[in-house]
Each structure stands twice: as structure tokens, then as C-alpha cells.
Amino acid sequence: MDQVETRTITVQESGASVSPAEKGHQYQRMIQKAKGLPPLRTAVVHPVDNISLCGAVEAAQAKLIVPVLVGPEAKIRAVAKQTEIDLSPYELVSAEHSHDAAAIAAGLARDRKVEALMKGSLHTDEFMAAILTEEKLRTERRMSHIFVIDTPLYPRPLFVTDAAINISPTLSDKRDIVQNAIDLAHALDNRSPRVAILSAIETVTEKIRSTIDAAALCKMADRGQITGAIVDGPLAFDNAVSEEAARAKGIVSPVAGRADIFVVPDLEAGNMLAKQLEYLAGADVAGIVLGARVPIILTSRADKSLVRLGSCAIALLWARYQTRGA
């Protein structure tokens, strides 16, 4: 597991000094919360490199998942030998190649032989295509990805959605994207999350579509089409995270400066925001896909050990929350 680092800088917010937290502390808390829960039987798709195979084994050792390794058996065993991993405790389902592995794993989820799916060493498009073609894995809700970002300079987990699945979502898509994120926040013990619908500006104008979508989403929340959260927008990112910035612009909002969930206009904006937080603000970036019958753990080859464990803990907490019927 990655060593916990402590940031030495401080930030100013509303005139008060805010001490940064230990790096990774939010994921550590989630992993601790998941302890004692029955681990998720998880199909790990095409774990044919050191990072994906070791990540699955570490999550198993942390009792977050029970991995079912799906992929070319010879390649998986070669990686295990190279990294001195004992595969005897784990089930291995042979597949010809990555596309075949994704299809087999989706079938296991369809038949309820696994409780979650986890991306290994294959492209996201290939992984998700196999899931999307399985009609019995779909729900009435559109699938969407939620980054759960652990940044030392923000006092709580920061949700960013959707930055990985829906390229240019419609208003209807965004309703599902927002509701998926709210439901995940509930599963992670935030029962009244504040949702910021992001745009470049804080006023509604026909020249910027995301401001019109933001206004419509807020009205949907007023009418009960979106439930379980306080929703406001359009808000620019600075106003969503800083009460001082919101006051300077005369914005009166229950969400400004205290947002938990950040709904981006499209995938490009979300992807850039998440990566900027990761590489410029020292954040760790985990997350899952919701809207399917099972949680989907969408890891990146660049993810560190703690981030992979955090993603597995989030999936476990979500699945057990769903089982309780909350």
C-alpha cells in the first residue's frame, strides 16, 4: 500500500487557515468502513500486466473482493510467476483475448455468478462495450462514472461526474448522472449532499447550453425528479468550492463553497478537471460506474495501490448499501 503523505502547505478560505489532511485519508476511512463486510465476488477482466494483477490480489488480501481472474491463462500465469504471486487461492476463467474476457465477465455478472466487474489491462471502450451489450445488466438508469476524489485541500470526498462514460450527455442523461452520484454519496454516509451543476458562468444564457441544463436540473430537483440532495447551478468551479469567491460575486446559494458533487457539462471538462486535481493539487482519483446491475470498478493503469483499494472499497460499500435496500 502507498505510504501516507502529509502536505505541508496551507490554504486560505474565508479568511481562516485550513490545515491540509493526510494524503489518502478519505480512502483509508472508506477501507476501514468496509472492514467486516462480506467481500465482493468480482470478475477482474484481462489482468495480464503487473499493475492489474497485483491490484486485484492486494484488494483480495484486504478482504475487499474475491477475485475471479478472467483472461488468457498463459499470460496471467506468466505475470504471476514474474511477480511471484501465488494464484492457487483464486479462480481463473480462461479467455482467448481481451475482447473475449470482457464478454465472459459480463456474462458472469448477467448470470449473477459475480457481484462486480473490475477493469484490468484493456481499454475502457472495449471493457464497457461488452457490458453495454448485455441487456440484462442494464437498468432503467443510464450508466455513468463517478470519480471520488481525495484531495488534501478539501475537507471531504469530492465527487466529479461524468468524466469517463457519457461524452456529450443530454439533459435526460444528466438527470441520471446526477441521481447516480447522489445515491453513491448516500452509500458513503453523506445523506444530504450538495450538488453543484458546473458551467463557465453563474447566470443562465442561451449562448452556453450547460447553463440552461443546470437551470433545468435545479427545477427537476424542485419537482422531485431528482431526490436526496441540495442542487444548485449554474455555478463556476471557484464558486462551488469557495464561499469567499461566491460572496465576491454576490452569489447566495446553499451549495456555493460547500459542494460535494460536481456535475460537469461533458466528458472533456470532467476528465480535464479530475486530472488537473490529480496532477496539480496532489489529489488521488478513484471511482466506479453505476447504473448497471453490478458496480463496475474502472481503474486506470496509472492508479496507485491506495487508489485501487479505494475504488474496491467504494464498490463494496455501494453493493452492500444496495443489498440493505437503503
N, C-alpha and C positions, 0 to 999 in steps of 0.2 A: 504494500500500500504506500502511496506517496506520503512523504513527510509533510506534516502540517507546518505551514509557514506563517509568520506574522508580519503584516505590513507595518512599516514604521512611519508612514505619512499620516497626516490628519486632514480632514476636510472641514470646511465651514458651512453650516446650514442654518439659516435663520439666526445667524449671529452666535450660535453655540458650537463649541468644538465637539466633533463626533469622532470617537476613537474607533479605528478600523478593527474588525474582528479577525480571528484566526482564519487563514485561508482554508476553505473547505469545511468550515464549521457547520454549515447548513446540511451538507451531505452526511457528515458524521452524525448529526442529530437524526436524520432520516434512517440511516443504517441502524442506529441504536433503537429507534422506534420499531423497526421491522423485526428486531430480535424476538424470538419466541413464536413468530408466526410461521405456519407451515410454508416451506419454500415452494416457489412456483416451478412446476414441471415445464421446462422451456426448451423449445426446438431452437438450437443455435445453428444458423444457416451458413454452410460453407466456411467453417473455421479452419482455413488452410494456411494461415500465417501465424507467427508467434503471438502477435498482439491479440487477435480474436480468440485464439485457443486459450491463451493464458488468462484473458479476461473472463472467459466462461468458467475456467477452473477456479479462479480466485473468487468469483461470485458463488460458486458451489461450496467452496471452503468456508465462506462467510455465511452459509446457510440461507442465501437469498434465492437461489434457483437450484433445481435438479436438472442438469443439462442433458439434452438428447442431441448428440452431435450428428448433424446431417450434412453429408458431403462425400467426396471421393475418399474412400477408406485409406488407400495407399498414401495419399497426400497428408491426411490428418495424422496418420501414424508416423509419417516421416517427420512432421513438425514436432510431434510429441517426443520422438526419440531425440531430435536435435536439442530440444529444450528440457529434456529429462522429466517429462510429465508421465505419470502412470495413468493410463487410460482405463485400467481394469474396473474402477468404480462407476464408469459412465457408459450409458448405452450409445451405440454408434449405429446410425442408419446410413447405409451406403447409397450414394447417388453418383451418376456419371460425371456431372459437371455442375457449375453454379446454378444454371437455369433449372436443371432437374432438381437440385437440392431445394431451391425456393419453392418449387411446385409440390414436392413431397412434404415439406414442412407446413405449407398452407393446408395440405390435405390432413395432416395430423391435427392441426388446430380445428379444421372443419369437423373432424370425427371426434373431437374432444379428448384426444389422446395426449395433448399438451395444453397448458393453460396460458402460454405466452409464446411469442416469437421474438427472436433476437438476431439482428443482422451481424454477419461475420465479414469475411473478406470478399465482398461482392458489391457492385454498385447499387445505390439506393433505388434507382429506377427499376432494375432487374428484380430486386427483392420485393418492392411494393407491387410490381405488375402481377406477380404470382398471387399475392394476397387479394388484389382488386378483382381478379378474375374468378375468385371463389365466392359465388353469390351467397353461400350460407355463412360466410364470415362478415357480410355486410349487416349493418343495422339501419334504422331509419335516419340516423345521424351521419352527416358527412365526416369522413376521416380527416383528421388534422393533427399536425405535430405541435407539441408544446415544449419549448425549451424551459427548463427550470434552472435558472442561473444563480450561482452562488458567488456573489461579489463581496469582498471585504468592506467595501464602502457603502453598502446598502444594508439596512438593519433586518431584512427578511428576504426569503427567496423571491426572485424576480422572474415572473413568467412572461415569455415572449412567444407570440403565436400569430400567424403560422409562417415559419421560416424554412420549411423543408418539403411540404407536400403540395399545397394549393398555390399555383403560380400567380394567377390573377383572379382571386375569388370574387364571386358575385355577392350581392347583398344577402341573398339566401344562404350562400356558403358561409359568409361571415357570421351570420346568426349561430350556425352550428359551431364554428370555430370558437366564438365567444363562450357558448354554453359548455363545450368540452373543457375549456380552460377553467371555467368556474367550478365544474364538477371535480376536476383534479385538485383545485385549491381546497375544496371541501374535504377530499380524501386525505389531504396533507394537513388537516386540522385548522384551516382558515375558513371559518363558516360564513364570513361576511367580507369576501374580497372586494377590493376597489379596482374597477376596470377602467383603464384609460384607452379610448379609441384614438390612436395616433394619426396625426397628419402634419403638414408643414406649418400650419397656422391654426389659430383657435376660433376662427369665425367660419361660418358656412358660406361657401361660394360655389356657383355652378362651374367655375373655372377649374376647380380641383375636386374630382369625383370623391376622393376619400373623405372630404368634409361633409358631403351630402350623405354618404354611407354612415358616417359617425352620427349625424343627427337622426337618421332613421333607426339605427341600432339603439340609441337612447330612448326613442319613442317606443320601440319594441319592448324595452325593459319596463317602461311605464305601463304598458298594456299587458304585461305578463307573458310575452312571447320569449323573453329571456328572464330567467329567475335565479335567485340565490346570490345576488351581488349588487353593489352600487356601481352604476355605469355612467360615465360622462365622456363627452367628446364633441367636437374635435379638440384635442389637446396636442400641442407640440411636446416633444420629449422633455425639454427643460421644465415645462410647467407640470408635467406628470411626476417628475422626481423632486422638484424643488418648490417648496412653499414660497420661498423668497422670490423666485422668478415669477411665480403666479401672481404674487402681490404687486410686483413691479408693473405687471401688465393689467392690473385691475381685474384679475380673474377670480371670481368667487365660485368655488367648486368643492364638494366633499371628497373629490378624488385627487385634485391637484396637490402635488408634493407628497402624496401618500399612496400612490398607485401600487398595486400588487401585480396586476395583469396588464400587459402592454399589447394591444391588438394592432398589428402593423397593416399598412394599406395593401401590401403584396409580398410575395416571397422574396423579391430582391431586397426590399427595405428591411425585412426581418432578418435575412441572412447576414446582411452587412452590419446591422445593429448588434446581433449576437456575437459576431466575430470581432467587432470593434471592442465590445466589452471584454471579450476573452483576451485579446492581444494588447490592448491599450490600458485596460483597467484592472488587469490581474484576476479576472473572473474565471470561474470554472463553469462549463456549459454541458449540462446533462439534459435528458428529455426522453419523451416517449410519444407514440402515436396513439390517439384514442379515436373512438368511433367505430371500431371493429368489435367483433365478439370477444376478442382477447387483446390485452395490451401488447403493443409492438415496441420493442426496445431498439431504437435506431441509433446505434453507436457510430462513431467516426474513427478512422484509422489513426487520427491524431489524438484521440481521447486518452487521458491518463488513467491509471488504475482507479483512483478515487472517483473519477467521473463515471467510469463504467459501473463501479459498485453503486454509485448514487443512482444511476439510471435503473439498475436492477431493483434497488430498494424502492424507488418511486413506483415501478411496475407492481411490485409485491404489495405495497400499501394500497395501490389503486384496486388491484384484484380482490384483496381481502375486504376492502371497503364495499365493493360491489357485492361480494358474497353475503355480507351482513344485510344487504338490502337498504343501505342508508340513502 
